[in-house]
Amino acid sequence: MSTTEWTTAVFSPTGGCEKVAKAIEPNPSVRRVDLCEHVEPQSVQGVLMAVVPVYGGRVPEVALERLRALRGDGTPAVAVVVYGNRAYEDALLELHTELTANGFKVIAAAAFIAEHSIVRTIAKGRPNEADCAVAAEFGRRVSAKVAAEDMSAICVPGNIPYRERPRIPVTILTLDSCRGCGRCARLCPTGAISPATPDKTDPAKCILCMRCVSVCFRRARLLPPPVVEGMMQRLNLVASEPKQPEIFI
Ligand SMILES: Cc1cc2nc3c(=O)[nH]c(=O)nc-3n(C[C@H](O)[C@H](O)[C@H](O)COP(=O)(O)O)c2cc1C
C-alpha cells in the first residue's frame, strides 16, 4: 500500500458517490474534501481522487466550480464518475479535462454504477459486493501506480463539445408534514432552501440532486409523483440491463 498522501474530493448528495469513494480508497485515513460545501482554495499534495455523480451525461456545475479551488502542480489525480445505470456520456471526459486544467495529471479513471437517485428502483443496491471488489482492486492499482511514480496518461471516452445540460423544469414539493426543522436547508449543496422557509425551494438554485428528499426524517420532500413515474418508464427502457464498472489505468 502506498504511503503517499491521498485526498478524496467527493460530491455525493445522496450517498452513492460516497460509497464508491470509500470502496476505492486504499485506507481509511485519507483526507476528505466535501464538494457539497464551500471549498477554500488550496493546493493538493500526493494524489487527488475526485468522485462525482453524472447528471444528464455531465458533471454537475457546482461540483466543477468547487473542484477549481483544488490546485495541483503536476500532481497525480484519479477521475471517477458514478452514474445510475443509464449512461455517463461526456462526464468522465469533462472531469478529466477539468482536473487537467487545474494542474493535475490524470493517471487513472473509472465509471461506477450506483442507485439512481431520482428513481431508486434503477440500479437498486449498487454499488454491490462485486462493484466494491472492482473498486478496491482499482484503488490498489492506483496506489501501485503512484508508488512506482508511473505518471503515464490515460484516455477516457466522451465527446467535445459536451452534450447540453438538460433543464428539468420541476420543483421539489414539500408536504404538510414538514415541521420546518431546517435540516434540508442546512444540507442543501447549492443553498436553494432558505432556513427561514424550508418549505420553499429556489428553482433557480435547485439542481434536483435529491439531497433534501433523502435527508428529510419526515419524508416531507419529494419530486411530483407524475415526474418520477415518467422518468421510471423511460429509465426502465434504457437503464434496466445492469452495466458494469469501467476502469482506465
Ligand atoms: C439530476 C440528476 C440527473 C441524473 N442524470 C443521470 C444520467 O445522465 N445518467 C445516469 O446513468 N444517471 C443519472 N443520474 C443518477 C446519478 O448519477 C446517480 O444516482 C448517482 O449515484 C448519484 O450520486 P449520489 O448518490 O452520490 O448523489 C442522475 C441523477 C440526478 C439527480
The ligand as an ORCA input file, in Angstrom:
! r2SCAN-3c Opt
* xyz 0 1
  C     -30.458     15.478    -11.784
  C     -29.935     14.071    -11.990
  C     -29.506     13.661    -13.245
  C     -29.013     12.368    -13.437
  N     -28.565     12.013    -14.682
  C     -28.081     10.751    -14.874
  C     -27.583     10.355    -16.165
  O     -27.476     11.139    -17.100
  N     -27.194      9.058    -16.314
  C     -27.280      8.135    -15.307
  O     -26.989      6.971    -15.533
  N     -27.668      8.512    -14.041
  C     -28.063      9.785    -13.812
  N     -28.446     10.186    -12.557
  C     -28.259      9.256    -11.423
  C     -26.997      9.615    -10.612
  O     -25.893      9.809    -11.460
  C     -26.651      8.501     -9.610
  O     -27.794      8.152     -8.876
  C     -25.535      8.897     -8.661
  O     -25.179      7.759     -7.936
  C     -25.949      9.974     -7.664
  O     -24.869     10.202     -6.780
  P     -25.098     10.419     -5.208
  O     -25.865      9.202     -4.701
  O     -23.713     10.455     -4.644
  O     -25.877     11.659     -5.041
  C     -28.950     11.460    -12.349
  C     -29.394     11.878    -11.074
  C     -29.868     13.163    -10.898
  C     -30.303     13.603     -9.517
*
